[in-house]
Amino acid sequence: MASTAKVLSSLPVTRTAPAVRAVPAPAPRRPRWGWLQLLRESLGGALLIAAWIVLWTVTWAAVAGPLSPVREAGPARAQVSSVERR
């Protein structure tokens, strides 16, 4: 062991760092399918707006339609008034 350490310590250290040179970055390429991405985002936005309008319409149709408290009170008043007229 001692001889191995002696041999290793007696070797000259001639490690040199590799030369580092600057390499220019490649020029950014324009995306080839940019128009397809724009189309996809446009259609996605249109579908989102359409879904929002549909949900809004269905919600208000449910509130103003069969779930409306005005509709339930309407026929009851008509029956009472027809009985009072007799």
Secondary structure, DSSP 8 states (H G I E B T S, - for coil): -HHHHHHHHHS--------------------TTHHHHHHHHHHHHHHHHHHHHHHHHHHHHHHHTTT-HHHHHHHHHHHHHHHHH-
